[in-house]
Amino acid sequence: MPFRGGIGAIELIVILVIVLVIFGVGRLPEIGGALGKSLKNFKKGVSDKDEGTSKVETPSEGKA
């Protein structure tokens, strides 16, 4: 059975080669930067929610 013990070195090399073929060497830094910014924004959003800023005003609460 493949992947019984997890992902191995050969599988990682195959994935890396496929990524290089699809995107090319020049675009990898751009893709990495975009992925890093996305993760940073996601973590910021999660930490903001944990600080108690998750209360959302419903339309009925805003009207008096």
MMTF fields as JSON, N, C-alpha, C and O atoms, coordinates in Angstrom:
{
  "mmtfVersion": "1.0.0",
  "mmtfProducer": "UNKNOWN",
  "numBonds": 255,
  "numAtoms": 256,
  "numGroups": 64,
  "numChains": 1,
  "numModels": 1,
  "chainsPerModel": [1],
  "groupsPerChain": [64],
  "chainIdList": ["A"],
  "bondAtomList": [4, 2, 8, 6, 12, 10, 16, 14, 20, 18, 24, 22, 28, 26, 32, 30, 36, 34, 40, 38, 44, 42, 48, 46, 52, 50, 56, 54, 60, 58, 64, 62, 68, 66, 72, 70, 76, 74, 80, 78, 84, 82, 88, 86, 92, 90, 96, 94, 100, 98, 104, 102, 108, 106, 112, 110, 116, 114, 120, 118, 124, 122, 128, 126, 132, 130, 136, 134, 140, 138, 144, 142, 148, 146, 152, 150, 156, 154, 160, 158, 164, 162, 168, 166, 172, 170, 176, 174, 180, 178, 184, 182, 188, 186, 192, 190, 196, 194, 200, 198, 204, 202, 208, 206, 212, 210, 216, 214, 220, 218, 224, 222, 228, 226, 232, 230, 236, 234, 240, 238, 244, 242, 248, 246, 252, 250],
  "bondOrderList": [1, 1, 1, 1, 1, 1, 1, 1, 1, 1, 1, 1, 1, 1, 1, 1, 1, 1, 1, 1, 1, 1, 1, 1, 1, 1, 1, 1, 1, 1, 1, 1, 1, 1, 1, 1, 1, 1, 1, 1, 1, 1, 1, 1, 1, 1, 1, 1, 1, 1, 1, 1, 1, 1, 1, 1, 1, 1, 1, 1, 1, 1, 1],
  "groupList": [{"groupName": "MET", "atomNameList": ["N", "CA", "C", "O"], "elementList": ["N", "C", "C", "O"], "formalChargeList": [0, 0, 0, 0], "bondAtomList": [1, 0, 2, 1, 3, 2], "bondOrderList": [1, 1, 2], "singleLetterCode": "M", "chemCompType": "L-PEPTIDE LINKING"}, {"groupName": "PRO", "atomNameList": ["N", "CA", "C", "O"], "elementList": ["N", "C", "C", "O"], "formalChargeList": [0, 0, 0, 0], "bondAtomList": [1, 0, 2, 1, 3, 2], "bondOrderList": [1, 1, 2], "singleLetterCode": "P", "chemCompType": "L-PEPTIDE LINKING"}, {"groupName": "PHE", "atomNameList": ["N", "CA", "C", "O"], "elementList": ["N", "C", "C", "O"], "formalChargeList": [0, 0, 0, 0], "bondAtomList": [1, 0, 2, 1, 3, 2], "bondOrderList": [1, 1, 2], "singleLetterCode": "F", "chemCompType": "L-PEPTIDE LINKING"}, {"groupName": "ARG", "atomNameList": ["N", "CA", "C", "O"], "elementList": ["N", "C", "C", "O"], "formalChargeList": [0, 0, 0, 0], "bondAtomList": [1, 0, 2, 1, 3, 2], "bondOrderList": [1, 1, 2], "singleLetterCode": "R", "chemCompType": "L-PEPTIDE LINKING"}, {"groupName": "GLY", "atomNameList": ["N", "CA", "C", "O"], "elementList": ["N", "C", "C", "O"], "formalChargeList": [0, 0, 0, 0], "bondAtomList": [1, 0, 2, 1, 3, 2], "bondOrderList": [1, 1, 2], "singleLetterCode": "G", "chemCompType": "PEPTIDE LINKING"}, {"groupName": "ILE", "atomNameList": ["N", "CA", "C", "O"], "elementList": ["N", "C", "C", "O"], "formalChargeList": [0, 0, 0, 0], "bondAtomList": [1, 0, 2, 1, 3, 2], "bondOrderList": [1, 1, 2], "singleLetterCode": "I", "chemCompType": "L-PEPTIDE LINKING"}, {"groupName": "ALA", "atomNameList": ["N", "CA", "C", "O"], "elementList": ["N", "C", "C", "O"], "formalChargeList": [0, 0, 0, 0], "bondAtomList": [1, 0, 2, 1, 3, 2], "bondOrderList": [1, 1, 2], "singleLetterCode": "A", "chemCompType": "L-PEPTIDE LINKING"}, {"groupName": "GLU", "atomNameList": ["N", "CA", "C", "O"], "elementList": ["N", "C", "C", "O"], "formalChargeList": [0, 0, 0, 0], "bondAtomList": [1, 0, 2, 1, 3, 2], "bondOrderList": [1, 1, 2], "singleLetterCode": "E", "chemCompType": "L-PEPTIDE LINKING"}, {"groupName": "LEU", "atomNameList": ["N", "CA", "C", "O"], "elementList": ["N", "C", "C", "O"], "formalChargeList": [0, 0, 0, 0], "bondAtomList": [1, 0, 2, 1, 3, 2], "bondOrderList": [1, 1, 2], "singleLetterCode": "L", "chemCompType": "L-PEPTIDE LINKING"}, {"groupName": "VAL", "atomNameList": ["N", "CA", "C", "O"], "elementList": ["N", "C", "C", "O"], "formalChargeList": [0, 0, 0, 0], "bondAtomList": [1, 0, 2, 1, 3, 2], "bondOrderList": [1, 1, 2], "singleLetterCode": "V", "chemCompType": "L-PEPTIDE LINKING"}, {"groupName": "LYS", "atomNameList": ["N", "CA", "C", "O"], "elementList": ["N", "C", "C", "O"], "formalChargeList": [0, 0, 0, 0], "bondAtomList": [1, 0, 2, 1, 3, 2], "bondOrderList": [1, 1, 2], "singleLetterCode": "K", "chemCompType": "L-PEPTIDE LINKING"}, {"groupName": "SER", "atomNameList": ["N", "CA", "C", "O"], "elementList": ["N", "C", "C", "O"], "formalChargeList": [0, 0, 0, 0], "bondAtomList": [1, 0, 2, 1, 3, 2], "bondOrderList": [1, 1, 2], "singleLetterCode": "S", "chemCompType": "L-PEPTIDE LINKING"}, {"groupName": "ASN", "atomNameList": ["N", "CA", "C", "O"], "elementList": ["N", "C", "C", "O"], "formalChargeList": [0, 0, 0, 0], "bondAtomList": [1, 0, 2, 1, 3, 2], "bondOrderList": [1, 1, 2], "singleLetterCode": "N", "chemCompType": "L-PEPTIDE LINKING"}, {"groupName": "ASP", "atomNameList": ["N", "CA", "C", "O"], "elementList": ["N", "C", "C", "O"], "formalChargeList": [0, 0, 0, 0], "bondAtomList": [1, 0, 2, 1, 3, 2], "bondOrderList": [1, 1, 2], "singleLetterCode": "D", "chemCompType": "L-PEPTIDE LINKING"}, {"groupName": "THR", "atomNameList": ["N", "CA", "C", "O"], "elementList": ["N", "C", "C", "O"], "formalChargeList": [0, 0, 0, 0], "bondAtomList": [1, 0, 2, 1, 3, 2], "bondOrderList": [1, 1, 2], "singleLetterCode": "T", "chemCompType": "L-PEPTIDE LINKING"}],
  "groupTypeList": [0, 1, 2, 3, 4, 4, 5, 4, 6, 5, 7, 8, 5, 9, 5, 8, 9, 5, 9, 8, 9, 5, 2, 4, 9, 4, 3, 8, 1, 7, 5, 4, 4, 6, 8, 4, 10, 11, 8, 10, 12, 2, 10, 10, 4, 9, 11, 13, 10, 13, 7, 4, 14, 11, 10, 9, 7, 14, 1, 11, 7, 4, 10, 6],
  "groupIdList": [1, 2, 3, 4, 5, 6, 7, 8, 9, 10, 11, 12, 13, 14, 15, 16, 17, 18, 19, 20, 21, 22, 23, 24, 25, 26, 27, 28, 29, 30, 31, 32, 33, 34, 35, 36, 37, 38, 39, 40, 41, 42, 43, 44, 45, 46, 47, 48, 49, 50, 51, 52, 53, 54, 55, 56, 57, 58, 59, 60, 61, 62, 63, 64],
  "secStructList": [7, 6, 6, 6, 6, 7, 7, 7, 2, 2, 2, 2, 2, 2, 2, 2, 2, 2, 2, 2, 2, 2, 2, 7, 6, 6, 6, 2, 2, 2, 2, 2, 2, 2, 2, 2, 2, 2, 2, 2, 2, 2, 2, 2, 2, 2, 2, 2, 2, 2, 6, 6, 6, 6, 7, 7, 7, 7, 2, 2, 2, 2, 7, 7],
  "xCoordList": [0.84, 0.0, 0.885, 1.739, 0.7, 1.467, 0.965, -0.207, 1.834, 1.554, 1.159, 0.533, 1.514, 1.185, 1.932, 1.345, 3.191, 3.991, 4.062, 4.889, 3.236, 3.288, 3.936, 4.185, 4.202, 4.795, 6.314, 6.885, 6.947, 8.385, 9.148, 8.567, 10.459, 11.333, 11.075, 11.093, 10.836, 10.609, 9.319, 9.272, 8.281, 7.024, 7.207, 6.67, 7.969, 8.228, 8.999, 8.724, 9.955, 10.723, 9.82, 9.922, 8.942, 8.019, 7.104, 6.872, 6.58, 5.711, 6.472, 5.938, 7.708, 8.52, 8.776, 8.708, 9.065, 9.304, 8.032, 8.1, 6.881, 5.623, 5.349, 4.914, 5.597, 5.395, 6.331, 5.919, 7.584, 8.541, 8.122, 8.278, 7.599, 7.17, 5.959, 5.876, 5.026, 3.797, 4.065, 3.647, 4.754, 4.902, 6.21, 6.267, 7.236, 8.536, 9.307, 8.73, 10.609, 11.473, 11.243, 11.358, 10.926, 10.778, 9.574, 9.604, 8.521, 7.295, 7.262, 6.401, 8.168, 8.126, 8.259, 7.515, 9.165, 9.213, 7.915, 7.483, 7.305, 6.039, 4.929, 4.148, 4.875, 3.866, 4.128, 3.192, 5.379, 5.73, 5.374, 4.889, 5.615, 5.264, 3.769, 3.312, 3.005, 1.55, 1.023, 0.1, 1.599, 1.185, 1.514, 0.71, 2.686, 3.071, 2.144, 1.752, 1.794, 0.869, -0.505, -1.15, -0.947, -2.247, -2.262, -3.218, -1.206, -1.13, -1.057, -1.653, -0.33, -0.215, -1.572, -1.936, -2.325, -3.652, -4.617, -5.45, -4.51, -5.366, -5.088, -6.022, -3.815, -3.469, -3.918, -4.371, -3.798, -4.25, -5.757, -6.243, -6.496, -7.949, -8.364, -9.315, -7.658, -7.979, -7.667, -8.449, -6.54, -6.182, -7.112, -7.398, -7.59, -8.554, -9.863, -10.492, -10.267, -11.501, -11.363, -12.313, -10.194, -9.951, -9.955, -10.218, -9.673, -9.603, -10.976, -11.071, -12.026, -13.368, -13.954, -14.964, -13.362, -13.893, -14.826, -15.085, -15.335, -16.151, -17.632, -18.419, -18.046, -19.453, -19.827, -19.203, -20.837, -21.313, -22.689, -23.563, -22.866, -24.155, -25.127, -24.835, -26.279, -27.306, -28.084, -28.097, -28.722, -29.456, -30.553, -30.828, -31.184, -32.251, -31.724, -32.45, -30.457, -29.874, -29.543, -29.542, -29.262, -28.844, -30.005, -29.791, -31.218, -32.384, -33.054, -33.204, -33.459, -34.108, -35.574, -36.279],
  "yCoordList": [-1.184, 0.0, 1.248, 1.393, 2.13, 3.375, 4.302, 4.25, 5.135, 6.135, 5.514, 6.176, 4.274, 3.646, 4.323, 4.558, 4.637, 5.255, 6.766, 7.394, 7.359, 8.796, 9.086, 8.182, 10.343, 10.753, 10.646, 11.097, 10.059, 9.844, 10.828, 11.731, 10.643, 11.541, 11.465, 12.487, 10.272, 10.121, 10.835, 11.477, 10.726, 11.407, 12.92, 13.612, 13.438, 14.886, 15.37, 16.451, 14.582, 14.952, 14.978, 15.887, 13.993, 13.951, 15.167, 15.785, 15.519, 16.7, 17.963, 18.821, 18.097, 19.275, 19.389, 20.485, 18.284, 18.303, 18.724, 19.501, 18.219, 18.593, 20.084, 20.747, 20.612, 22.048, 22.875, 23.889, 22.454, 23.186, 23.172, 24.175, 22.063, 21.977, 22.872, 23.546, 22.878, 23.653, 25.154, 25.91, 25.591, 27.023, 27.605, 28.8, 26.824, 27.329, 27.893, 28.205, 28.018, 28.456, 29.93, 30.319, 30.748, 32.187, 32.575, 33.604, 31.781, 32.131, 31.598, 32.005, 30.705, 30.111, 31.137, 31.033, 32.13, 33.132, 33.934, 34.269, 34.232, 34.966, 34.153, 34.682, 32.878, 32.0, 31.828, 31.83, 31.681, 31.549, 32.798, 32.702, 33.965, 35.217, 35.361, 35.79, 35.006, 35.084, 34.102, 34.423, 32.915, 31.923, 32.405, 32.238, 33.002, 33.533, 34.649, 34.685, 35.555, 36.645, 36.099, 36.59, 35.081, 34.484, 33.848, 34.021, 33.112, 32.496, 33.545, 33.377, 34.619, 35.697, 36.342, 36.583, 36.625, 37.214, 36.256, 36.683, 34.968, 33.977, 33.919, 33.912, 33.878, 33.839, 35.11, 35.055, 36.252, 37.513, 37.484, 37.931, 36.967, 36.872, 35.951, 36.241, 34.847, 33.912, 34.537, 34.39, 35.23, 35.833, 36.999, 37.228, 37.739, 38.811, 38.238, 38.825, 37.099, 36.471, 36.009, 36.11, 35.507, 35.038, 36.184, 35.956, 37.403, 38.55, 39.127, 40.095, 38.565, 39.022, 39.987, 40.629, 40.105, 41.01, 40.274, 40.751, 39.122, 38.309, 38.673, 38.101, 39.609, 39.993, 40.77, 41.776, 40.293, 40.923, 41.506, 40.837, 42.761, 43.415, 42.963, 43.032, 42.502, 42.097, 43.333, 44.333, 43.288, 44.462, 44.92, 46.118, 44.024, 44.411, 45.157, 45.956, 44.908, 45.594, 47.035, 47.874, 47.336, 48.683, 49.659, 50.87, 49.167, 50.034, 50.235, 49.292, 51.479, 51.744, 52.053, 52.301],
  "zCoordList": [0.0, 0.0, 0.0, 0.875, -0.944, -0.916, 0.186, 0.558, 0.698, 1.732, 3.073, 3.9, 3.287, 4.56, 5.701, 6.757, 5.521, 6.573, 6.444, 7.106, 5.628, 5.404, 4.07, 3.273, 3.838, 2.571, 2.714, 3.707, 1.737, 1.79, 0.93, 0.328, 0.881, 0.142, -1.36, -2.046, -1.869, -3.307, -3.715, -4.764, -2.897, -3.209, -3.207, -4.071, -2.235, -2.178, -3.398, -3.919, -3.852, -5.049, -6.277, -7.099, -6.408, -7.545, -7.525, -8.565, -6.351, -6.234, -6.596, -7.299, -6.131, -6.442, -7.944, -8.501, -8.594, -10.044, -10.785, -11.737, -10.356, -11.006, -10.83, -11.772, -9.64, -9.388, -10.257, -10.821, -10.372, -11.211, -12.674, -13.371, -13.142, -14.539, -14.782, -15.809, -13.84, -14.031, -13.935, -14.812, -12.886, -12.633, -13.139, -13.426, -13.255, -13.672, -12.489, -11.447, -12.663, -11.57, -11.244, -10.081, -12.223, -12.009, -11.17, -10.495, -11.195, -10.477, -9.051, -8.271, -8.689, -7.351, -6.226, -5.251, -6.3, -5.226, -5.108, -4.005, -6.24, -6.237, -5.565, -4.775, -5.889, -5.297, -3.804, -3.004, -3.432, -2.017, -1.22, -0.093, -1.803, -1.133, -0.943, 0.117, -1.962, -1.859, -0.822, -0.075, -0.773, 0.22, 1.627, 2.544, 1.802, 3.111, 3.576, 4.742, 2.676, 3.036, 3.401, 4.326, 2.67, 2.961, 4.341, 5.096, 4.674, 5.997, 7.101, 8.165, 6.845, 7.834, 8.092, 9.243, 7.024, 7.175, 7.865, 8.665, 7.56, 8.203, 9.701, 10.503, 10.085, 11.504, 12.21, 13.354, 11.543, 12.129, 12.344, 13.383, 11.379, 11.508, 12.64, 13.366, 12.792, 13.869, 15.221, 16.161, 15.338, 16.626, 16.961, 18.137, 15.965, 16.213, 16.745, 17.626, 16.212, 16.672, 18.119, 18.894, 18.486, 19.846, 20.854, 22.034, 20.419, 21.329, 21.645, 22.398, 21.097, 21.421, 20.412, 20.698, 19.263, 18.241, 17.297, 16.192, 17.711, 16.815, 16.873, 16.119, 17.747, 17.828, 16.572, 16.235, 15.901, 14.675, 14.955, 15.506, 14.567, 14.776, 13.702, 12.508, 14.143, 13.173, 12.732, 13.449, 11.584, 11.097, 12.064, 12.128, 12.811, 13.725, 14.946, 15.538, 15.335, 16.491, 16.19, 17.092, 14.936, 14.564, 14.467, 14.507, 14.342, 14.195, 15.544, 16.32, 15.82, 17.102, 16.92, 17.898]
}
